[in-house]
Amino acid sequence: MGALVLQRLVPRPPRTPPGVESWLNFWDRDDIVVARPRVERWMEPNAAGVVPVTERADTNGLWTHTATKYLAHRAVAGPVAEILKKL
């Protein structure tokens, strides 16, 4: 992600978008698409001070990038369910 996407992000330096109230970044050690924990160091906070908070969630499988694999983890599914309750 850093080599392919980071250099193309606008604004520079990249920052958490203004409307974001929290940002949970989950990653799997075998998922080559995710930003891994480095996204925390790449992003500046928004006006509310929000930056990504990273947690590892190992999905154990061949294709680890699917949403269903990540949502099988309580750490991932719990916050998603809480937000959906508010809608």
C-alpha positions as CSV (number, residue, x, y, z in Angstrom):
1,M,0.0,0.0,0.0
2,G,2.7,2.5,0.9
3,A,4.6,2.1,-2.4
4,L,1.5,2.1,-4.6
5,V,-1.1,4.3,-2.9
6,L,0.5,6.5,-0.4
7,Q,2.3,8.7,-2.9
8,R,-1.0,9.4,-4.8
9,L,-3.1,10.5,-1.8
10,V,-4.4,14.0,-1.6
11,P,-4.1,16.1,0.5
12,R,-0.4,15.9,1.2
13,P,0.4,14.9,3.8
14,P,-2.6,12.5,3.9
15,R,-5.0,13.0,6.8
16,T,-8.1,11.4,8.2
17,P,-11.1,12.9,6.4
18,P,-13.0,15.6,8.4
19,G,-16.3,13.6,9.0
20,V,-14.6,10.5,10.4
21,E,-15.3,10.1,14.1
22,S,-13.3,6.9,14.5
23,W,-11.1,4.7,12.3
24,L,-10.5,1.1,13.1
25,N,-7.9,-0.6,10.8
26,F,-7.9,-4.4,10.9
27,W,-5.3,-6.4,9.0
28,D,-4.3,-10.0,8.5
29,R,-0.6,-10.9,8.3
30,D,-1.3,-12.8,5.0
31,D,-3.4,-10.1,3.4
32,I,-1.2,-8.3,0.8
33,V,-3.9,-5.6,0.0
34,V,-4.2,-4.0,3.5
35,A,-2.2,-1.1,4.8
36,R,-1.1,-3.1,7.9
37,P,-0.2,-1.1,11.0
38,R,1.8,1.5,9.1
39,V,-1.3,3.5,8.1
40,E,-1.2,5.0,11.6
41,R,2.2,6.6,10.8
42,W,1.1,7.7,7.3
43,M,-2.1,9.7,8.3
44,E,-2.3,13.1,10.0
45,P,-5.3,13.5,12.4
46,N,-8.4,15.4,11.3
47,A,-9.6,18.4,13.3
48,A,-11.2,16.1,15.9
49,G,-7.8,14.3,16.4
50,V,-8.9,11.0,14.8
51,V,-6.2,8.8,13.4
52,P,-6.4,5.1,12.5
53,V,-6.2,2.6,15.3
54,T,-4.8,-0.7,14.1
55,E,-5.4,-4.3,15.3
56,R,-4.3,-7.5,13.8
57,A,-7.1,-10.0,12.9
58,D,-5.7,-13.3,11.5
59,T,-8.3,-14.9,9.1
60,N,-6.4,-18.1,8.4
61,G,-6.9,-19.1,4.8
62,L,-5.8,-18.8,1.3
63,W,-7.7,-15.7,0.3
64,T,-7.6,-13.5,3.4
65,H,-9.0,-10.3,2.0
66,T,-12.7,-11.1,1.9
67,A,-15.1,-9.2,4.2
68,T,-16.6,-12.5,5.5
69,K,-13.2,-13.6,6.8
70,Y,-12.6,-10.4,8.7
71,L,-16.2,-10.2,9.9
72,A,-15.8,-13.7,11.5
73,H,-13.6,-11.9,14.2
74,R,-15.4,-10.4,17.2
75,A,-13.0,-7.5,17.2
76,V,-14.1,-6.6,13.7
77,A,-17.8,-7.6,13.8
78,G,-18.5,-6.0,17.1
79,P,-17.8,-2.4,16.1
80,V,-19.5,-2.9,12.8
81,A,-22.6,-4.2,14.6
82,E,-22.6,-1.3,17.0
83,I,-22.6,1.2,14.1
84,L,-25.3,-0.6,12.3
85,K,-27.5,-0.5,15.4
86,K,-27.3,3.3,15.3
87,L,-28.6,3.5,11.7
